[in-house]
Amino acid sequence: MISALWQKINSSLRNKLLLLTLAPLILTAIGFVIMAAYWASSYTNQQLYMKVRADLSVAKGTLDIMQQEQLNTLTQLAGSYEFRTNLQLDNQRAIQVQMLETRKGRQLDFLRFLSTDLIADIKDPALAPLLPRLYRGEPLKGLTVLDKKMLDLISLDLEKQAQISLTDTPRAIPTNRLTEEKAMVIRTLLPVNDEFGELIGILDSGSILNNTTRAVDTIRDLVYGAGTLPEGGIGTVTLFLDDVRISTNVPQHQPFSDNSSSALNDNSRHKKQMSLQERAIGTRVSAEVHNYVMIRGLTWINSAFVVNDWYISAYQPLIDLTGQRIGMIYTGFTEAPFSRIYYKTLFESGSLIGLIMLISGFVILQRTRVLISPLARIHSVVTAVRDDGSIHPRIGKLDTSDELVDLAHQFDAMLDLLESREQEILQAHDQLEITVEKRTSSLRNRTEALKQHIRLLKTTRKKLLDNEKLAVLGELTAGIAHEINNPAAVILGNMDLLVAELGDAVEPAQEEVDMVIRQVYRIRSLINNLLQYSRPDHYVDSYESHQINQVIDDTLLLVSHALEKQQVSIKKSYNANSLVQVNYQQIQQVLVNLILNASHSLTEPGSVQLHTSDWIESEDITGEDTGKENEQGKIKGVIIRVIDKGLGISEENLQHIFDPFFTTKKSGTGLGLSVSYGIVRRHGGDIKVSSVVGEGTVFSVYLLRKANISEDSELEGILEGLTAAERTNRRLLVDEQS
């Protein structure tokens, strides 16, 4: 359908002009809608987050005012004449009566006077850290948490008042608890001194927030009054003890459906109708918010899932009198009403823009018909010329006077000119075809020869640069080998002398002595391998049959210290049974390079996997020794795989990984993998690599049961290619001259 519509547009100039005219309007409209949506969303979210942040500040301030009021109550009580007189007379009954009246009048859950004699006997873990400050005469007010035991000590009724049954809540942290028996308390402690300024006791009062509505409803009425939220919006306030809602006006279930005709216009009905059982007391906050606020101690200002709906929410940690986080205070309002307003605004804006575009398109279409009417005659003449091949039809005179009329006259003049030039073109056509064909063929041949020259020259230049580096490396290596081999010979001689002098006494250190001798031989072998790499024509290898699993185990002894330093372990999986003919020291060098490279690719402590298996060929192997039979084919040799889960190698670097002097390490020489590749190729084997960036790398080494010793003949191949290209070029020049 889209293809047919596009074909219809392309077949009509009027449709093209209409599309060209409407395209800027369409793009502008789309851009306006996108920008409006972004700005509206960004501005709305910003305003909502600013509002909920302000609501949270008001809620926290209201909670602080309630604490201050409780402190003022104790201050008035402690300073009253009646209370001071009863203290002096030690009239405990009168003191209790006065405190009972104050507790009921101020709606306190407990109020007691603790004399200095009783303070030390009270086992209150929440009070103990505060005693030094109270002894200094500092009044304290704030939040604290009392457990079941302390609630029983204060009053038997408090335990039942504080107990809350927990309710399964979506997105909350899983728990096996069924009830919350601790209580969050607004607690005030006021030191009472005698006329001489000596501490005689402490007034201790508290209001339990568990299963209460006064605090949260007071804050809600203050913050979310009538007209503060859109239609259907619900403003809520909650106090949390850790992650449990102990006081809230969040409904346990959604109070109404968004599509219901009885949806509330504001919070008023919701405030009046909700009982304590309808509130979401005992539900728990989501794990995401708990981690952000309680664990990390940050203030959450964002959208959050609250019990059964999404709310624009603000959470702030609550700190007790000792500075510990004990819970959270929350303010928020439902997100759905604002989303409806947002989408309604977008729909209305889009509808208005669409209506404007329809009217504009109709006007443009009418004007386009008047504009292109002169083109109809021009089109008919052009069609006749195109279909019949005749250049005799003419447009003639037009009634209008504009650029299209001028175009018609120019077209008629062009037809006249074409008619006069047609014969000249036909006469030159045949000769031109012959000349073009001849020149094109010659140019094509010369281009191919030039491409071949360029390819060979690039290859030769790269090879010469590498050979120049290797020549310098050969001179340096020869000198270094001489300097290292001399002290190595001295070490070996002295070790032999030491063994001879010690005799049987060397037995306890025999393993260490053998290790020193093996390492000296390894140093000499590495120097010889480097000489071989830089001057392969002057070096002779010795090849013997070895069990590759034993070679790997011997190699791991050499790199064990480096692996332990990097906290890298080795996971071995040996499945190879076939012997391979190799130069022992050279293959050890290859394995050392591959294992260390694998360990260096790990960004943290980990492991390197070493796998061996028999190299199975599906068809018979030509040669003297075809190997023993296997269910899947002939055993050609062994395969060694070095696997890591490190950084991996990019596609670009993977193409140059075996090139001399190519390295991605800051301190690398770029010779490790190149030398290893040369060693394996001289054995008649191969190295293959596969890697995925971020997942790891696998190096696979293929070794033959019987080594097929080979030499590098790449340079001779390049020279032969250059000679062949030169012969081709000369032959083309001779053909052109003839």
C-alpha positions, 0 to 999 in steps of 0.5 A, spaced: 500 500 500 505 504 501 509 502 495 502 504 491 501 511 494 509 513 493 508 511 486 502 515 485 506 521 488 512 520 483 507 520 477 504 527 478 507 533 479 501 536 482 502 531 488 510 532 488 508 540 489 503 538 494 508 533 498 514 538 497 509 544 500 506 540 506 513 536 508 515 542 512 509 543 515 508 536 517 516 536 519 514 542 523 508 539 526 512 533 528 517 537 531 512 541 535 509 535 538 515 532 540 518 539 543 511 540 546 511 533 549 518 533 552 517 540 555 510 539 558 513 532 561 519 535 563 516 541 566 510 537 569 515 532 572 519 538 575 514 542 578 511 535 581 517 533 584 518 541 587 511 540 590 512 533 593 519 536 596 516 542 599 510 537 601 516 533 605 519 539 608 512 541 611 511 534 613 518 534 617 517 541 620 510 539 622 513 533 626 518 537 629 513 542 631 509 536 635 516 534 638 517 541 640 510 542 643 511 536 647 517 539 650 513 545 651 508 541 655 514 538 660 517 545 661 510 548 663 509 542 668 516 542 670 516 549 672 509 549 675 508 551 682 504 545 684 509 540 681 515 544 684 511 544 691 509 537 690 517 535 689 519 539 695 514 535 699 515 528 696 508 528 695 508 522 690 500 521 689 499 529 688 505 528 682 502 522 679 495 525 679 498 532 676 502 528 671 496 523 669 492 530 668 497 533 663 498 526 659 490 526 658 490 533 656 496 533 652 494 526 649 500 523 651 501 515 651 506 515 657 508 521 662 513 519 668 518 522 673 524 518 674 528 520 680 535 520 680 535 514 684 531 510 679 534 512 673 540 507 674 535 501 675 531 502 669 534 498 663 532 502 657 537 501 652 534 507 648 535 511 654 542 509 656 546 513 651 542 519 653 544 520 660 550 524 659 547 529 656 541 529 661 546 530 667 549 536 663 542 539 664 540 538 656 533 537 654 532 532 649 526 531 644 526 527 638 524 520 635 526 513 638 524 506 638 522 502 644 521 494 644 516 490 647 520 489 653 521 497 654 513 498 653 511 493 658 516 496 663 513 503 662 505 501 661 502 494 660 497 497 655 503 500 650 505 493 647 498 492 645 497 499 642 504 498 638 503 491 635 502 491 628 500 485 623 504 485 617 501 485 610 504 482 604 506 488 599 508 487 592 515 490 591 517 489 598 523 485 601 521 478 602 521 477 610 518 471 614 516 476 620 508 476 621 508 482 626 511 488 628 512 489 636 517 495 636 514 502 637 516 509 634 515 514 639 515 521 639 519 522 646 521 528 650 526 528 656 527 534 661 532 534 666 529 537 673 533 540 678 532 543 685 533 550 687 540 549 688 541 547 680 542 539 682 539 534 678 533 531 682 530 527 676 527 526 669 521 528 666 520 522 660 514 523 656 512 520 649 507 519 644 506 512 640 506 513 632 504 506 631 496 505 629 495 512 630 492 517 625 493 524 628 500 526 626 499 523 618 492 526 618 494 533 621 500 533 616 495 531 610 490 536 611 495 542 612 499 540 605 493 537 601 487 541 602 482 542 598 484 544 591 491 542 591 490 536 587 487 535 580 480 531 580 481 524 582 488 526 586 489 523 593 495 526 597 498 521 602 503 521 608 506 516 612 511 514 617 515 508 617 519 504 622 524 501 618 520 499 612 513 498 615 508 503 615 506 504 622 502 510 621 499 512 614 493 515 610 495 511 604 488 506 602 489 499 603 486 498 596 484 503 591 478 507 593 475 508 586 476 506 579 479 512 574 473 511 570 467 511 575 462 516 575 463 517 583 470 518 583 472 523 588 474 531 586 479 532 591 481 529 598 475 531 602 471 524 602 477 520 602 479 523 609 473 523 612 471 515 610 477 512 611 477 508 618 484 505 621 482 498 618 482 501 611 489 504 611 495 501 609 498 500 616 502 494 616 504 494 609 511 495 607 515 500 602 518 497 596 525 494 596 528 500 591 526 505 596 528 502 602 535 501 599 536 508 597 533 511 603 534 507 609 541 503 607 544 509 603 541 515 607 538 519 601 532 523 600 528 519 594 524 524 590 521 520 584 515 516 582 514 510 586 510 504 587 506 505 593 502 499 596 497 498 589 498 504 585 504 509 582 505 515 586 509 522 586 513 520 592 518 523 597 521 519 602 526 522 607 530 518 613 528 519 620 533 519 625 533 518 632 536 521 638 542 517 638 543 519 630 541 512 628 536 511 622 530 508 624 525 509 619 522 514 614 517 520 613 513 520 606 509 524 602 506 523 596 500 524 591 497 519 586 500 520 579 494 518 574 491 524 574 497 528 572 498 523 567 491 524 564 492 531 564 498 530 560 495 526 555 489 530 554 493 536 553 497 532 548 491 530 544 488 536 544 495 540 541 495 534 536 488 535 534 489 542 533 495 541 529 492 536 524 486 541 523 491 546 521 494 541 516 488 539 513 486 546 512 493 548 509 493 542 505 486 543 501 488 551 500 495 548 497 491 543 493 487 548 490 492 553 488 497 548 485 491 546 480 491 553 477 499 553 477 500 547 473 495 548 468 500 550 463 504 544 464 499 540 461 500 542 454 508 542 455 507 535 458 503 533 452 508 535 447 514 532 451 510 525 451 509 525 444 516 526 443 518 521 448 513 516 445 513 517 438 520 519 437 518 525 433 521 532 434 516 535 430 510 537 435 511 544 438 508 547 444 506 553 441 503 560 444 500 560 451 495 564 454 499 566 461 505 570 461 510 567 467 516 562 467 513 556 465 511 560 458 518 562 457 520 554 459 515 552 453 519 557 448 525 555 450 523 547 449 520 549 442 527 552 440 531 546 443 526 541 439 528 546 433 536 545 434 535 538 436 532 537 429 538 540 426 543 536 430 540 529 429 544 528 423 550 530 425 550 526 431 548 520 427 554 521 423 559 521 428 556 516 432 559 510 429 566 513 429 565 515 436 563 508 438 569 504 435 574 509 438 571 509 445 571 501 445 578 501 443 580 506 448 576 503 454 579 496 453 586 499 453 585 503 459 582 497 463 588 493 462 593 498 464 588 500 470 589 492 472 596 492 471 597 498 475 593 495 481 597 489 481 603 494 481 600 498 487 598 491 491 605 488 490 609 495 492 605 495 498 606 488 500 614 489 499 614 496 503 611 493 509 616 486 508 622 491 507 620 495 514 619 488 518 626 485 515 629 492 517 627 492 524 629 484 524 636 485 522 637 491 527 634 486 532 638 480 530 645 485 531 642 487 538 640 479 540 647 477 538 651 481 542 646 480 548 646 473 547 654 473 548 653 477 554 648 473 557 651 466 555 657 468 558 655 469 565 650 463 564 656 458 563 659 461 569 653 459 573 652 452 570 660 451 572 659 454 579 653 450 580 657 443 578 663 445 582 658 446 588 654 440 587 661 436 587 664 440 593 658 438 597 657 431 595 651 428 599 650 434 603 647 437 597 641 432 597 636 437 601 637 442 596 638 438 590 631 440 587 633 447 588 639 446 585 636 442 579 631 448 578 637 453 578 640 449 572 634 448 568 632 456 569 639 457 566 638 452 560 631 456 559 635 463 559 640 460 554 634 457 550 630 463 550 636 467 547 637 462 542 630 462 540 630 470 539 636 469 535 633 464 531 627 468 530 631 474 527 636 470 523 632 463 522 637 461 516 643 461 521 639 456 526 638 449 527 633 446 531 632 439 534 626 436 534 623 430 539 617 426 540 614 429 547 607 428 551 604 435 550 600 434 557 607 434 560 610 439 557 604 444 559 605 442 566 613 443 566 611 450 563 606 452 568 612 451 573 615 457 570 609 461 570 607 459 577 610 465 580 607 470 575 600 467 576 600 467 583 602 475 583 596 476 579 591 471 583 590 467 577 588 460 577 589 455 572 583 450 570 586 444 566 582 439 561 587 434 558 584 429 553 590 429 548 593 422 548 598 423 541 605 424 542 608 430 538 614 432 535 617 439 537 622 443 540 621 442 547 624 449 549 621 453 543 614 450 545 615 452 552 616 459 550 610 459 545 606 456 551 609 461 556 607 467 551 600 465 551 598 463 558 601 470 560 598 474 555 591 470 557 593 472 565 594 479 563 587 480 559 584 479 566 581 485 569 580 482 576 582 475 579 580 469 575 582 463 571 585 461 565 583 454 562 588 450 558 585 444 554 588 439 550 585 434 545 587 430 539 587 433 532 583 428 528 583 429 521 576 427 517 580 424 511 586 419 510 593 423 512 598 423 506 605 421 508 609 415 511 605 415 518 598 416 517 596 415 525 592 410 528 585 409 527 579 413 530 572 413 530 571 420 527 578 419 522 585 419 523 589 422 529 594 428 526 597 431 532 594 435 538 590 441 539 592 446 545 587 451 547 588 457 552 582 460 554 581 466 558 574 470 560 578 477 559 577 484 555 577 480 548 581 483 542 577 488 537 576 486 530 581 491 527 587 488 532 585 481 531 587 482 523 594 484 526 595 480 532 601 476 529 605 482 526 612 483 528 612 489 533 604 490 533 602 491 540 596 494 544 600 494 551 604 500 553 610 496 555 610 491 550 615 489 544 610 486 539 614 480 538 611 475 543 605 472 539 609 474 532 615 469 535 610 464 537 607 464 530 613 463 527 615 457 532 609 454 530 609 455 523 616 452 523 613 446 526 608 445 520 603 447 525 598 453 526 595 458 531 588 460 530 585 465 535 577 467 536 575 473 540 569 477 542 570 484 546 568 483 553 567 476 553 574 473 552 579 470 547 581 463 545 588 461 542 588 454 539 595 451 537 595 445 532 601 441 532 603 435 528 605 428 530 611 428 526 613 436 525 613 438 518 619 443 518 618 449 513 622 456 512 619 462 510 619 464 502 614 470 502 619 475 500 621 470 494 614 470 492 613 478 492 619 478 488 616 473 483 610 477 483 613 484 481 617 480 475 610 478 473 607 484 473 612 488 470 612 483 464 605 484 463 606 491 463 611 491 458 607 487 453 601 492 454 605 497 452 608 494 446 601 492 444 598 499 444 604 502 440 603 497 435 
